[in-house]
Amino acid sequence: MGDATAAVLHGVEDLRVENYEVPEVGLDDAILRVEACGLCGTDHELYTGHIPAPYPVVPGHETVGVIEAVGEKAAEKWQVGIGDRVAIECWQSCGTCDPCRAGIYRRCTRHGMTDIYGMIPTAREPSLFGGYATHHYLSPDSLVLPVPEGLSAVEATLFNPLGAGIKWGVEVPKTQEGDFVAILGPGIRGLCAVVATRDAGAAFVAVTGYGPNDHPRLELALAMGADLVVDVAEEDPARKFRDATGGRLADVVVDVTANAPTAFGQAVRLSAVDGTIVLAGVRGQKGAPDLHTDAIIWKEITVKGALGVDAPVYRKALELLAARAFPFELFSRREVGLGDVSELLTSMAGKGSEPPPVHGVIVPEL
């Protein structure tokens, strides 16, 4: 079928553009021509070595493109045809094991955590298992999501962070109309959680950030629908929340910070009695200083960890994007070709000369 080009991660900050042969498809698999792939925080953590990878690997798990070739069985299963624009879920699902039947396919006994797109080594044929490439192989157990008409490929890459906002901000904590919400972290998933909780009918939404570099993103949070923003380097978030709400605290706290050890302690202070805290931001082995654990007991707080998102939620995200009810066009964005991915990853990791954009996107054809 010709050649594919991919950006391949061989080690820490060692990304090389290489060529592969595009495989032929069988009855139950497909080839995607990648139009755009969003850049996730885990991508730059893979690049910088904070997360181990099975090198060499083609990264990228926020992939959107068009079906270039598809087997008869796959086309029927996914209800797609050649030329259709689709988004690709990062997990794979056998569909038959108990976790898959229960809808928890991230625990699939055949695939589980070992077959996540963007984390599969190139040593496994046919190598093209990530979005940093012109072509992406879709195995028979892929989860393929049709993109609504009217959404460009770059816009549609927001399906992943917005899906996380819906899952972590609404579905996991069961956010209800009228709830008061605090979102810790103004990254793209925090901003998407603003949209999701507002769309769910939250009565009050606050967003926290840390330091001057977060100020533009806090301003963006206000534009996306937040009622209050707080720089926790300067002000106490629980006090500011109470002052703004007439003494109320948050029914739901969503922690999507990255490597922010004190955030969990802030979440507990922000939480109301019987509140729910969703932990989705990882902080390695740094622990949680300033955490008042007894307050979890006194307030009878529910703490839930959130690992992934599922295909039904990604479909909701694509529908919400297509509705254009929120100003996602305000997100600062940088699009690069495969040859400039290293520079973008460095910027997104906070090591560039300028603050990183909210939304980084790889467009292979650039």
C-alpha positions, 0 to 999 in steps of 0.5 A: 500500500506504500510507505508511512512516515512516523515519529518514533520515540527511541528513548528519553528525548530521542524522537526520530522520523522513520518510514514503514510499509503500510500493511495490507488489511484483512477482513477485520482490521483497517488502516487510518490515514492520520489527519491530526493527533492531539498531544496529551500530558502523558506524551511529553512525560513519555518524551522526558522520561517521567513515564517509562515506555517500551522503546521504540514506540510511535506515541499518540493516542488522541488520533483523528483521521479518515479510513483509507482501507478497511476489511468487510467485517470491520466495516460492518462492525464499526459502521464505517467506510473508506473516506469516513472521518473517525476518532480512535479510542486508545484502549482496545477491547476484545468484547467478550471477557467479563470486564469488556462485557461490563463496559470496563474494557480498560481492564480487558483480559486480552489487552488491558494496559499493555495494548494502549495505542501510543504505547505499543512497541514498533517491534510488534508488527505492523508497528504503526500503533500510534497517532504520530504518523501518517498512517495508523493500523487499526486492529480488529479490537479497536474502538472506532468513533465516527466524527460528526459532520462539520468538525475538522480533524484538528477540532475533533482531537478535543474528543479526548480531553473533553471526554475526560472532562465529562467522565471525571467532572460529571460521570464519576462524581455524579455531578447534578444540576445545582452542584457547586464544583471546584476544579484544580488545574487549568490545563486542557482537561481542567478547562474541559471539565469546566465545560462539562460541569457547566453543561451538566447544570453546575450552579457554581464552578471555580478553577485553581492554578499556580503562579503567573504562567497559569494566569492566561489559562485562568482567564480562559477558564472564565471565558469557558464558563467558570465563576471564580478563578484562584491562584493558589500561590497567592490566595487560599482556595477554600477561603476564596470559594467560601467568600464567593458562595456565601459560605458554601464549599464544593459538592464536587472537587476534580483534581486534574493537576499534574505533579502538584503534591499539595493539591489533594490537601486543597481538595479536602479543604475545598470539599463540603460535607458528603462531597466527592473528590475525583483524583485524576492528576498524577503526582508520582511518589511525591505524596500529599503534604498539608493533607488533613486526613481526619477531615476526610472522616469528619466530612465523610468525603468520598474519594474516587480515582479516575484512570480512563475514559470510555467510548460512550463518553467520547461520543458525547464529547464529539456531540458536544463539540459539534454543537458548538455551544462553548468557545473552544476556538479560544484555546491557544493551539499550535499545530506541527508536522512530524519533523517539529514534534520534539520542539512541541513536546519540549514546549508542552513539558514547560521547557520551552522559551515561551509558555506552552499552548493549551492545545498541541496538535500533530498534523502529519501532512504539515 
